[in-house]
Amino acid sequence: MQAIEIRSASNDKVQVRVQAVLALLRGEPPAQVTSHFGICRSSLYKFRHRALDALSQALLDQKPGAQTPHNHLCKEQEAQVHEVCTRHPTASSYQIHERLGADAPSSRTIQRVRGRLAICRLPKRPIPHRPAVRLSELRKQQARTLINLKPFLGPERLAWDLQNQYGIQISPATMKRLKRRSYEEAHPPAAPAVWRFYERHHPHSLWHGDYLEKVTLTDIDRTAFQLTLLDDYSRAYVFCDLFTDPDLLTTIHALITAMRQWQTIPQAVLFDNASNFRGKLLQAFCHNLGIRLIHSAVNHPQTNGKLERALRDDMREFYKQQPEWLLDPLRRALPDYVHYRNNIRGHQALQGKPSSKRLEEQHWQALPAVLDRLESYAECEVKSRIIPASGSFGFLGRDAYVDRALRGKQVRVFETFYGLEVRSEVGGRYLLRDHRLYNNMYKQPFYRRAELPHAFRFEPVTDEECPRIAVAL
């Protein structure tokens, strides 16, 4: 505050002196000026002398621009630039700068020195002394005709044949250009692919499913398969886990787990054409729940492009960050990565927002009664047959036995989530578990079939053990 008052007082004093000097220059008497402004006569004349000197200096003529330019080269540097430019007349300013070393002026300064000293830069190629030789249309047509007649010949052979047969001399390089142009005219390039980008408008409208098959476990030297289900609208992982021997039941189990976790049933699921995504049981499961099952076109992974890109990110951001690829440690660390990907990691298609923001838009949930019995929706009829008097029928080269009460009865065989099931007219249910495991063993070489049981037996089950949605016969 005190400093402001001192500065204000100093400015007032200067203004008083200026007014006093101006009054003296207007011709007012010095005695009157000294008495009016309170300045002694000697100080008044001293201020007038200083004002006149400053005014005369301000009115002197001055050259425009900088008075002492500091960026001019010294004579030694300019002579060095002149020498190098003269010795290398075809070199550019950047090449001259490299030849002069680290202390050389900039390339732009070298260009100015060249212009000031009238040093012309010569072209690297000499000026042609004769006009370019152009083929006439008649000779071009004869060359094209020979190319179409003998497309299997090279440019040198074509040039020789043209010279020896018609007396036309064309260089092999020209024949090569004509041959390439003729090929391009006969085989025009294909039109660029037009990609169609799509996105659903609500969460859980479409789930993408696929396997990541590049994880080789270091402890057991086997490949682990990461089965992933991705929501199309939010780009979130609704299911993600590792398996060593996945099959069709693994896919159905993943769908059931995701439905119960998110309390919803998707409108459609999209898979590729792998055997784990194709089968009557999966088709029946989706049909019974009202889910549209979609398979991408063969050899067209772009249909499932969102998940393909996500799996590539998983390999870079998760698997390559692990010290070892062991099954149990990877499965324990995978949920944390999925949580990071759904709740923290931003996506470019979502303007940097995480997937959980769009998952929060879910506005409906499936009925608990349906979610509790999802396994029962996975069933399809395999065949219908009559049980012979022996009470058994052939299955995988073995005898499959059922209850004696079914002898001579019409039964229907169903494939369900729990196994292979036989249903009779009287309402009995008999189940053979792990039938898919036996089927895979039967597909192995002959020496592996010895591991199959000598006979199969269908055990009776109740509706409480294996719920079903089908009406009893």
Secondary structure as GFF3:
##gff-version 3
##sequence-region A 1 473
A	DSSP	alpha_helix	2	25	.	.	.	ID=ss1
A	DSSP	alpha_helix	30	37	.	.	.	ID=ss2
A	DSSP	alpha_helix	41	58	.	.	.	ID=ss3
A	DSSP	alpha_helix	75	87	.	.	.	ID=ss4
A	DSSP	alpha_helix	93	100	.	.	.	ID=ss5
A	DSSP	alpha_helix	107	117	.	.	.	ID=ss6
A	DSSP	alpha_helix	137	149	.	.	.	ID=ss7
A	DSSP	alpha_helix	155	166	.	.	.	ID=ss8
A	DSSP	alpha_helix	172	186	.	.	.	ID=ss9
A	DSSP	beta_strand	206	216	.	.	.	ID=ss10
A	DSSP	beta_strand	223	231	.	.	.	ID=ss11
A	DSSP	beta_strand	237	243	.	.	.	ID=ss12
A	DSSP	alpha_helix	248	262	.	.	.	ID=ss13
A	DSSP	beta_strand	268	271	.	.	.	ID=ss14
A	DSSP	three_ten_helix	275	277	.	.	.	ID=ss15
A	DSSP	alpha_helix	280	289	.	.	.	ID=ss16
A	DSSP	beta_strand	292	295	.	.	.	ID=ss17
A	DSSP	three_ten_helix	301	304	.	.	.	ID=ss18
A	DSSP	alpha_helix	305	317	.	.	.	ID=ss19
A	DSSP	three_ten_helix	319	321	.	.	.	ID=ss20
A	DSSP	alpha_helix	327	343	.	.	.	ID=ss21
A	DSSP	three_ten_helix	348	350	.	.	.	ID=ss22
A	DSSP	alpha_helix	355	359	.	.	.	ID=ss23
A	DSSP	alpha_helix	368	372	.	.	.	ID=ss24
A	DSSP	three_ten_helix	374	377	.	.	.	ID=ss25
A	DSSP	beta_strand	379	386	.	.	.	ID=ss26
A	DSSP	beta_strand	392	395	.	.	.	ID=ss27
A	DSSP	beta_strand	398	401	.	.	.	ID=ss28
A	DSSP	three_ten_helix	404	406	.	.	.	ID=ss29
A	DSSP	beta_strand	410	416	.	.	.	ID=ss30
A	DSSP	beta_strand	420	424	.	.	.	ID=ss31
A	DSSP	beta_strand	429	432	.	.	.	ID=ss32
A	DSSP	alpha_helix	435	442	.	.	.	ID=ss33
A	DSSP	three_ten_helix	446	451	.	.	.	ID=ss34
A	DSSP	beta_strand	455	457	.	.	.	ID=ss35
A	DSSP	beta_strand	459	460	.	.	.	ID=ss36
###
